[in-house]
Amino acid sequence: MPALQGFTRTAFLCFFASHIPITLLIDCQAFLPRHFYPQALQDVVDWYAEAFKDKLMRHPTEAWFSSLVAIETLFQLPFFFLAVYAILQHANGATDKAKHALIRGDGIFRSLCLIYGSSTATTMAPILSCVLTDEDTTAVEKGSLLSLYLPYLIFPLWLVIIAVCEENVFGADQSASKKKRT
């Protein structure tokens, strides 16, 4: 399984970096009071919900969905920042900084990848279920919504697979750590 190197690293960097503004400017509107946001951003969410027939993002949002967005905001958002930082540090070959336990690919960061990926994939189950079982949307509309929501299932599951299969999610040479153990 490819670790966070090459194309995979770039894909995850784009995923996490793009997820930060999406979470803060769009998704959080399903959790925080709307008056926290300028009218223009409220209008973007209203337009999106109407254009894509996304009942989950229509206001007022349902309590269960709002609670999932709260999890995204309070727990996943900090991980997005950490993931971007860790990926950039490893991409730039910053060995001294990369040795910090929080962003080492075989340390806490690997565990956080497992936690993030597992919890996010789990929260996507009821969301995708709602999309697929909505009787008021056509197959084409469901397909459009799935194309927007599926990356938020695929990337977390991909990260879990990497973290389970690799001792170091960045694929760093394990020989030095193996020598220390022997």
Secondary structure by P-SEA (a helix, b strand, c coil): cccccaaaaaaaaaaaaaaaaaaaccccccccccccccaaaaaaaaaaaaaaccccccccccaaaaaaaaaaaccaaaaaaaaaaaaaaaaacccccccccccccccaaaaaaaaaaaaaaaaaaaaaaaaaacccccaaaaaaaaaacaaaaaaaaaaaaaaaaccccccccaaaaaaaac
